[in-house]
Amino acid sequence: MELKVDQDKCLGCGVCVIACPVNASISPENAGGHGSKTTETIMMVENGFIKLFSVDKCDKCGTCQMFCPTEAIWLE
């Protein structure tokens, strides 16, 4: 399985970034909505869109997909 993002549907709201338990463990400031200070996270908001970084760290739990209001991020 692979993490995918549909940029046409993405609002850049960052809910997936905050909801992701792996992101929270790598960069605790994410949980507070303050934005990551490292590209070691799986994804983060950049220029109003979700950008994938360290997708190899994704444990494929589906939390990001579950919380996305527009179904812009999913596991395929």
Secondary structure, DSSP 8 states (H G I E B T S, - for coil): --EEE-TTT-----HHHHH-HHHHHH-GGGGGTS--S-TTSSEEEETTEEEE--GGG-----HHHHH-TT--EEE-
